[in-house]
Amino acid sequence: MATEIRVPTLGESVSEATVGTWFKKVGDAIKADEPILELETDKVTIEVPAPTSGTLSEIVAQAGETVGLGALLGQIAAGAAAPAAAPAKAAEPAIAAPAQATPAAPAAAAAAPVASAAAPASTMPAAPAAAKMLAENNLSADQVEGSGKRGQVLKGDVIAAVAKGLSAPAAAPAAPAAVRGPSTVEDAGREERVKMTRLRQTIAKRLKDAQNTAAMLTTYNEVDMKAVMDLRAKYKDVFEKKHGVKLGFMGFFTKAVTHALKELPAVNAEIDGTDIIYKNYCHIGMAVGTDKGLVVPIIRDADQMSIAEIEKDLGRLAKAARDGTLSMADMQGGTFTITNGGVYGSLMSSPILNAPQSGILGMHKIQERPVVVGGQIVIRPMMYLALSYDHRIVDGKEAVTFLVRVKESLEDPERLVLDL
């Protein structure tokens, strides 16, 4: 008897994934819970463990294919016996091409694919396969009458609706997409075309969506890092010996940010339609660059943590990001983001919002510069700070005040200890 390998639950708001690398090939022996393939979602890469021991008898979804929740990936046979291919195909959920789709919806749905005005809207979201087809045909679920439980739109409903000639409402003509000009014969042989990973596609889409949606503005300030650097130099050895983690700058910055967010809650809020959602907690995202792209793991309830706890959690998340082992829980629920371009030598930048958040703080390189202190020109380690914010919800006064509060906390670290 064969055991099916199916796509597991991928996490909140994630409905499909791309098959990455198969670690095993047909005929290989497999142990229970052994990783057998890799799935790449738009947020993280996850390994799928074997549900049982046996022999990999069939690979249904090849590397590079897009699969939905619960889709059949392959089968494991007990011992060396491989099952026939037909049962595997029959068990595959309706995510394949329309020719292999589930049976057409009932005649009533086919006869009236467009939801009538008298019919109540479904409270159920469209099935994953149906949602994919709706997107491909530029349709919305409320245009199709669902035949599923509580009026859920199924794939067969969409197929029937499209067959009846249902199309997307007319829209204003969009500007044509930029077409890449052809390369010269001499250059073409020296170019390499590589398909963007799902993570990179998602990064590109989210950043562009943030620019198109938010009224984004950036305000700047600079901070004298001498007080923090002196404090760090004085206590870093004792700190590491006691807590088992190095004392970096991110702990100070995170605490300074959470203090400022408590005073300026709009920077920690988000817009939902015509509502503003104020977050009475601080889940701070830390932008981390990896070989596969930028990820933003979350330090949850950072406002309730000590600097040592923040440094420990940050170290764990940074290592998991580099190793590709971040979980979905590590990536969800952030209310504000910090990005540190200074580690790469950036002196100044304007970070893009991590939607739907309303604020992101950019840290930069610490550089010695002449500044005036008490009427005297002195050399101090200075850092430029940049706060990008959504002007729809955060006023200029609030944004500037927020950045000033961060600056004050860092230039006088005792304020962090005394909660001032």
C-alpha positions, 0 to 999 in steps of 0.5 A: 500500500502506497503512502501519499506525500502531499503539500503541508499547511504552508502558513497564514495567507500562503496558498501555493508553493514552488517545488524546489529540490528533490533530495531523493529519486524514484527507487531510493529508500526513505526513513520516516521524518527524513527530509525528501524535498524542498518547497519554496513559498513567497516567504520561506523555504521549507523541507517536507519530511517523509510521512513514513518509511519505505521506497520513493515509488513516484514523483508527481510534482517535478522541480519548478512546478507550482503546487497548491495546498494538499497537492500530491507531490509523490508516493512512498511504497512499502518495501520495494513495490511501486504502485501503478501510476493511475491511482496516483493521478486520480488522487491528485487534487484539482490544481492541474490544467483545466483538461484534468480539472474536477468535473464541471459544476452542477448544471444550475451553476453552469446555467447561471455563472454570474452571481445574481443580485438576489443571491447573498455573497458567500462567506467562504473564500474561493478554493485555492485552485479556483482562486488561481484561475480567477486571478489568471482570468482577471475575475473576482469571486463575487462574479461567479456563483459558487456551488460549494459549501456555503456558496464557496467558488470551486474550480469547476464553477470558474471553468463553467463561467469562463466557458459561458463567456464571463470576462473581467470588467472593462478597465482603463487601458494600462500603460504597456509593459516595458519590453526589453530590447534585443541584445547584439549578437556579440553580447547575447552569448555573454548573457545568462537568463535566470528565472526569479525565485518566488521569494525574489518575485514577492520582494519585488511585488511587495516593494512596488506595491508599497510605493504605489499604495502608501504616501511614503515620505522619509525624514532624516536625522543623525545621532552621536554614537559615542555614548553607546560605543563607550557603554558597549566597550566598557561592558561587552566582556562582562555582558558576553560572559553573563548572557552568552551573547555579544553586545551589539548595537541592535539591542540599543536601537530596538529598545530606543525604537520601542520607547519611541513607538509607545509615545508615537503609536501612529508609527506602530499602526496600520491602515485597514480600509477606512480604519486605523489599527493601533497595535498595543504591542511592538513586534519589531522586524529585522531586515536580514540579507541572505543568499536568496534575498531579503527576509524580515524575521520578527522579534515579538514583544520587543518592548517587554524584552531586555537588551540581552533578550533582544540580542539572543533572539536576534542572533537566533533569527539571523542564523536561521535566516542564513541557514534557510530554516526560518519558520512561518511564525518567525516571519509574521505579525511585524508592526515596525521594521529596522534595516541596517545598511551600515553593515554593507557600508551605506552612508545614507539611504531611504528605505521602502516601507514593509507593507502594511506597516507604517514605518521603517527605520534605516541605520547606516554606517558609523563614520567619524565626522567633525561636529560642534559640541558646546561651541567646540569642533570635535570628532565624533562617531556619527550615524545618519538615521532615516525614517520612512513613513506612510504620510496617510497615517503619520503626520510630519510632526509625529515622524520627526518627533519619533526620530528625535526620541530615538536619537535622544535615547541613543545619545543618552542610553541611561534613558533606556534603563530608566524608561524615560 
